[in-house]
Amino acid sequence: MEVVEVAQLYREIKKHFPFFDASVEKVKADYKYLKDFPVETAQENIDRYILTETVEPKIANIRGRLGDLQDSQRSKEAAAEHFANLDEWVSSHKPPPEGYWETVMRKLRGETNA
């Protein structure tokens, strides 16, 4: 994200949160924390934030809890891979690999070594 994009984002935030500090000084200060973040993702996060929150967003809100988003994406990818494996097993008329169902049962029971 460039300084100009931070300023544009802050202008958008200011429309919905009148007391938000969108000054040049604030834009320059916060750029340090936003320069490595994609502007499209920041805008999406702010759009969601505006719909659900009543207090001014902070940098963590603009970044959208990136770690949580990455974890969510990894989970979605793992689920897609799992379903692809299931589809492959069904179409090939082969059973799942040895120990598959035992591992599933351990996970369902909450065993940590699953």
C-alpha positions, 0 to 999 in steps of 0.5 A: 500500500502506498501513502496515497492509498492510505490517505484514500482509505482514511478518507473513506473511514472518515465518511463513516466515523466523523471523529476518525483522525485522517490527518496527514500526520496520522496517514504518514505515521500509520503508513509504517504499519500498512505499507506491506499490506494489500490495499484491496484487502484493507478496503474489504476489511474496512467495508466489513468493519463499517457494517458491524462496528460503531467505534473507529477502526484501528490498524489491527482492524484495517489489517483484518487480523491477518493471522486469522485470515491466513489460518482460515485460508489454510483450513479452507485449502485443507478441506478442499484437498480432503474433499478432493481425496474423498472424491478420488477414492469414490471414483476409483472404487478404492478404500481410503488408505490404511489407518484413515478411519482410525485417525478420523475416530481419534480426531473426533474423540479429541485425542491430541496425537491424531 
